[in-house]
Amino acid sequence: MICPMLPPRLSRRDVLSLTGLASLASVSPMTSRQTRSASTLSPAQRRRQLYGLLGALPDRRRPIGGTKRGEQERDGYVLETWDLDLNGIETVPAYLARPRSMTGQVPAVLFDHSHGGGYKIGKQEFIEGRSYLQPVPYAKVLTDLGYIALCIDSWVFGERSHTSEADMFKAMLWRGQVLWGMMVYDGLRALDFLVKRPEVDPRRVGTLGMSMGSTMAWWLGALDERIKVTVDINCLTDFHALLARKALALHGLYYFVPGLINHFTTAQINALIAPRAHLGLAGLRDKLTPVEGLDAIDRELTQVYTTLGHPERWKLLRYDVEHQETPEGRQEIIAFLKEFL
């Protein structure tokens, strides 16, 4: 376990950066602690360090299980509905979509739903879509590719929307928990459930999502090496660029992890995915992902993937839109999955 270190002494430049008064030309300034950790710790140690910032989590090794409610045939695929026991605290409703016919083991994708203020929607996005996604829902897209796909209701969403995001965030904080940490934990355990399916090829597993689901995708990709392909749509946000723009209110309470920027930049988290395949998509007019932050992340990850000998496995595509998936982006996602999954 990584022992916590005392916070570094901030320079005047650090203070200006954190208060949004420094020039935006210096996006993603790294503290001495970030630089030291990135250069001296192995990727495995950095993953443990990142996981350690997520608060008091349930035992990662606790047994998990589930009860199948039923199944139905939809638009070319079979949809199973499950109640999963992932965390030992509350049941996690889930949808699992599979092709009508399969031969042998097939690739699998964990779909991470978005936020968008749709607390009652949750996993319904997987089978019904959202206004900012392309018309064909991802349950249909992924099963048409021959994949199995799973989507769970995250904390405070869908069938778990019994408590507001703010109340859940505050109650967890009192208990030493972090809402985002509990969300990520459920995502990792959902991955455990998915790869144990006998039809799933555990060597060909990916994750993708839009907005909050995008952030979940790159966190899960960073923390779990079983994920071979990560696709994030419109939420690859540089923390320091967001601070400089004084735009923290654009992201929900779930997004914030105590002490995170003392140890990691966004690029450093995403570097833990390398050299596994990673596709990012962004809107040039999306206020949630400042362009100067995208530039910094792209620059750093291009260098990381090039150094590791796989520059083709990292791609950041930008479209002249706001917070939405484009038709061109959807086709790029499908092509990327076909190539690397």
Secondary structure, DSSP 4 states (H G I P E B T S, - for coil): -PPP-PPPPPPHHHHHHHTT-S-GGG-SPPPHHHHHHHHHS-HHHHHHHHHHTTBSPPPTTS--EEEEEEEEE-SSEEEEEEEEESSSSS-EEEEEEEESS--S-EEEEEEE---TT-TTTTTHHHHH--TTS-SS-HHHHHHHTT-EEEEEPPTTSGGGTTS-HHHHHHHHHHTTB-HHHHHHHHHHHHHHHHHTSTTEEEEEEEEEEETHHHHHHHHHHHH-TTEEEEEEES----HHHHHHTT-GGGS-GGG--TTGGGT--HHHHHHTTTTSEEEEEEETT-TTS-HHHHHHHHHHHHHHHHHTT-GGGEEEEEES-SSS--HHHHHHHHHHHHHH-
